[in-house]
């Protein structure tokens, strides 16, 4: 499985958590089994999901702080929020180059989001990058 496919699968898990409010270990294991993931890749994805869950408050705060003044995090679609969570996690906690992380989630936004999702996500993440003094 390549990195883009792994990222897309991780996004789907984050999205599932956004919809269902949680995903227990059994549900996660079942989802990964359904997608024919190798044992090594399963462990990597589980590690990422656990790290996202540990840091979710800080990640969501980062999203909220980088929205336009008249927006709240509750107004963001679940798909867009899941993509923002994934990108911020990768940039801030996995130290993936921000251009790679942004490009990948913008492509996922084009595939799964609304017409405006890609530009919205790109704008929020550009603000995040400025705030983190990366760009």
KOLTOR-924085 format. One record per residue (C-alpha): residue number from 1; residue in one letter; chain; z, y, x. Coordinates in nm, 2 decimals. Example, Ala and Ser with C-alpha at 12.3 -4.5 7.8 and 13.67 -1.06 7.14 Angstrom:
+-----+--------+--------+--------+--------+--------+
! num ! residu ! chaine !      w !      v !      u !
+-----+--------+--------+--------+--------+--------+
!   1 !      a !      A !   0.78 !  -0.45 !   1.23 !
!   2 !      s !      A !   0.71 !  -0.11 !   1.37 !
+-----+--------+--------+--------+--------+--------+
***
This chain:
+-----+--------+--------+--------+--------+--------+
! num ! residu ! chaine !      w !      v !      u !
+-----+--------+--------+--------+--------+--------+
!   1 !      x !      A !   0.00 !   0.00 !   0.00 !
!   2 !      x !      A !  -0.10 !   0.34 !   0.14 !
!   3 !      x !      A !   0.13 !   0.64 !   0.14 !
!   4 !      x !      A !  -0.05 !   0.81 !  -0.15 !
!   5 !      x !      A !  -0.01 !   0.50 !  -0.37 !
!   6 !      x !      A !   0.36 !   0.47 !  -0.27 !
!   7 !      x !      A !   0.40 !   0.84 !  -0.35 !
!   8 !      x !      A !   0.24 !   0.79 !  -0.69 !
!   9 !      x !      A !   0.46 !   0.50 !  -0.77 !
!  10 !      x !      A !   0.77 !   0.70 !  -0.66 !
!  11 !      x !      A !   0.65 !   0.98 !  -0.89 !
!  12 !      x !      A !   0.63 !   0.73 !  -1.18 !
!  13 !      x !      A !   0.98 !   0.62 !  -1.12 !
!  14 !      x !      A !   1.11 !   0.98 !  -1.11 !
!  15 !      x !      A !   0.92 !   1.05 !  -1.43 !
!  16 !      x !      A !   1.08 !   0.74 !  -1.59 !
!  17 !      x !      A !   1.42 !   0.86 !  -1.49 !
!  18 !      x !      A !   1.34 !   1.21 !  -1.64 !
!  19 !      x !      A !   1.24 !   1.05 !  -1.97 !
!  20 !      x !      A !   1.52 !   0.79 !  -2.00 !
!  21 !      x !      A !   1.79 !   0.99 !  -1.82 !
!  22 !      x !      A !   1.85 !   0.70 !  -1.58 !
!  23 !      x !      A !   1.70 !   0.38 !  -1.44 !
!  24 !      x !      A !   1.94 !   0.10 !  -1.34 !
!  25 !      x !      A !   1.87 !  -0.13 !  -1.05 !
!  26 !      x !      A !   1.74 !  -0.41 !  -1.27 !
!  27 !      x !      A !   1.49 !  -0.18 !  -1.44 !
!  28 !      x !      A !   1.38 !  -0.04 !  -1.10 !
!  29 !      x !      A !   1.34 !  -0.39 !  -0.96 !
!  30 !      x !      A !   1.14 !  -0.50 !  -1.26 !
!  31 !      x !      A !   0.91 !  -0.20 !  -1.23 !
!  32 !      x !      A !   0.85 !  -0.26 !  -0.86 !
!  33 !      x !      A !   0.78 !  -0.63 !  -0.93 !
!  34 !      x !      A !   0.53 !  -0.54 !  -1.20 !
!  35 !      x !      A !   0.34 !  -0.33 !  -0.94 !
!  36 !      x !      A !   0.32 !  -0.61 !  -0.68 !
!  37 !      x !      A !   0.51 !  -0.42 !  -0.41 !
!  38 !      x !      A !   0.60 !  -0.59 !  -0.08 !
!  39 !      x !      A !   0.97 !  -0.64 !  -0.01 !
!  40 !      x !      A !   0.95 !  -0.38 !   0.27 !
!  41 !      x !      A !   0.79 !  -0.12 !   0.05 !
!  42 !      x !      A !   1.04 !  -0.20 !  -0.23 !
!  43 !      x !      A !   1.32 !  -0.12 !   0.01 !
!  44 !      x !      A !   1.16 !   0.21 !   0.12 !
!  45 !      x !      A !   1.10 !   0.32 !  -0.24 !
!  46 !      x !      A !   1.46 !   0.22 !  -0.35 !
!  47 !      x !      A !   1.59 !   0.42 !  -0.05 !
!  48 !      x !      A !   1.39 !   0.73 !  -0.16 !
!  49 !      x !      A !   1.50 !   0.70 !  -0.52 !
!  50 !      x !      A !   1.86 !   0.66 !  -0.41 !
!  51 !      x !      A !   1.83 !   0.97 !  -0.18 !
!  52 !      x !      A !   1.67 !   1.17 !  -0.46 !
!  53 !      x !      A !   1.95 !   1.07 !  -0.70 !
!  54 !      x !      A !   2.21 !   1.17 !  -0.44 !
!  55 !      x !      A !   2.04 !   1.51 !  -0.39 !
!  56 !      x !      A !   1.91 !   1.58 !  -0.74 !
!  57 !      x !      A !   2.14 !   1.87 !  -0.81 !
!  58 !      x !      A !   2.03 !   2.05 !  -0.50 !
!  59 !      x !      A !   1.67 !   1.97 !  -0.56 !
!  60 !      x !      A !   1.69 !   2.09 !  -0.92 !
!  61 !      x !      A !   1.86 !   2.41 !  -0.80 !
!  62 !      x !      A !   1.58 !   2.47 !  -0.56 !
!  63 !      x !      A !   1.33 !   2.43 !  -0.84 !
!  64 !      x !      A !   1.53 !   2.67 !  -1.07 !
!  65 !      x !      A !   1.56 !   2.93 !  -0.79 !
!  66 !      x !      A !   1.19 !   2.94 !  -0.74 !
!  67 !      x !      A !   1.07 !   2.98 !  -1.09 !
!  68 !      x !      A !   0.95 !   3.31 !  -1.23 !
!  69 !      x !      A !   1.24 !   3.52 !  -1.38 !
!  70 !      x !      A !   1.15 !   3.44 !  -1.74 !
!  71 !      x !      A !   1.14 !   3.06 !  -1.68 !
!  72 !      x !      A !   1.41 !   2.80 !  -1.69 !
!  73 !      x !      A !   1.40 !   2.45 !  -1.55 !
!  74 !      x !      A !   1.43 !   2.32 !  -1.91 !
!  75 !      x !      A !   1.09 !   2.47 !  -1.99 !
!  76 !      x !      A !   0.91 !   2.26 !  -1.73 !
!  77 !      x !      A !   0.73 !   1.95 !  -1.85 !
!  78 !      x !      A !   0.88 !   1.62 !  -1.74 !
!  79 !      x !      A !   0.57 !   1.54 !  -1.54 !
!  80 !      x !      A !   0.57 !   1.87 !  -1.36 !
!  81 !      x !      A !   0.95 !   1.85 !  -1.29 !
!  82 !      x !      A !   0.91 !   1.49 !  -1.15 !
!  83 !      x !      A !   0.63 !   1.61 !  -0.92 !
!  84 !      x !      A !   0.84 !   1.91 !  -0.80 !
!  85 !      x !      A !   1.14 !   1.68 !  -0.74 !
!  86 !      x !      A !   0.92 !   1.45 !  -0.53 !
!  87 !      x !      A !   0.76 !   1.73 !  -0.33 !
!  88 !      x !      A !   1.09 !   1.91 !  -0.26 !
!  89 !      x !      A !   1.25 !   1.58 !  -0.16 !
!  90 !      x !      A !   0.97 !   1.50 !   0.08 !
!  91 !      x !      A !   0.96 !   1.85 !   0.23 !
!  92 !      x !      A !   1.34 !   1.90 !   0.26 !
!  93 !      x !      A !   1.48 !   1.56 !   0.31 !
!  94 !      x !      A !   1.21 !   1.34 !   0.46 !
!  95 !      x !      A !   1.05 !   1.62 !   0.67 !
!  96 !      x !      A !   0.70 !   1.54 !   0.55 !
!  97 !      x !      A !   0.48 !   1.83 !   0.65 !
!  98 !      x !      A !   0.48 !   2.07 !   0.35 !
!  99 !      x !      A !   0.10 !   2.10 !   0.34 !
! 100 !      x !      A !   0.08 !   1.72 !   0.30 !
! 101 !      x !      A !   0.35 !   1.70 !   0.04 !
! 102 !      x !      A !   0.21 !   1.99 !  -0.16 !
! 103 !      x !      A !  -0.15 !   1.86 !  -0.15 !
! 104 !      x !      A !  -0.05 !   1.52 !  -0.26 !
! 105 !      x !      A !   0.16 !   1.63 !  -0.56 !
! 106 !      x !      A !  -0.11 !   1.88 !  -0.66 !
! 107 !      x !      A !  -0.35 !   1.60 !  -0.68 !
! 108 !      x !      A !  -0.11 !   1.39 !  -0.89 !
! 109 !      x !      A !  -0.06 !   1.70 !  -1.11 !
! 110 !      x !      A !  -0.44 !   1.71 !  -1.17 !
! 111 !      x !      A !  -0.43 !   1.34 !  -1.26 !
! 112 !      x !      A !  -0.12 !   1.33 !  -1.48 !
! 113 !      x !      A !  -0.04 !   1.68 !  -1.58 !
! 114 !      x !      A !  -0.17 !   1.95 !  -1.80 !
! 115 !      x !      A !  -0.46 !   2.18 !  -1.71 !
! 116 !      x !      A !  -0.22 !   2.44 !  -1.57 !
! 117 !      x !      A !   0.01 !   2.19 !  -1.39 !
! 118 !      x !      A !  -0.16 !   2.20 !  -1.05 !
! 119 !      x !      A !  -0.15 !   2.57 !  -1.01 !
! 120 !      x !      A !   0.20 !   2.60 !  -1.15 !
! 121 !      x !      A !   0.33 !   2.33 !  -0.91 !
! 122 !      x !      A !   0.14 !   2.49 !  -0.62 !
! 123 !      x !      A !   0.30 !   2.83 !  -0.70 !
! 124 !      x !      A !   0.66 !   2.70 !  -0.72 !
! 125 !      x !      A !   0.62 !   2.50 !  -0.40 !
! 126 !      x !      A !   0.47 !   2.80 !  -0.22 !
! 127 !      x !      A !   0.79 !   2.98 !  -0.31 !
! 128 !      x !      A !   1.01 !   2.69 !  -0.19 !
! 129 !      x !      A !   0.82 !   2.68 !   0.14 !
! 130 !      x !      A !   0.89 !   3.06 !   0.19 !
! 131 !      x !      A !   1.25 !   3.02 !   0.10 !
! 132 !      x !      A !   1.28 !   2.74 !   0.36 !
! 133 !      x !      A !   1.10 !   2.95 !   0.62 !
! 134 !      x !      A !   0.84 !   2.68 !   0.67 !
! 135 !      x !      A !   0.52 !   2.86 !   0.61 !
+-----+--------+--------+--------+--------+--------+
***
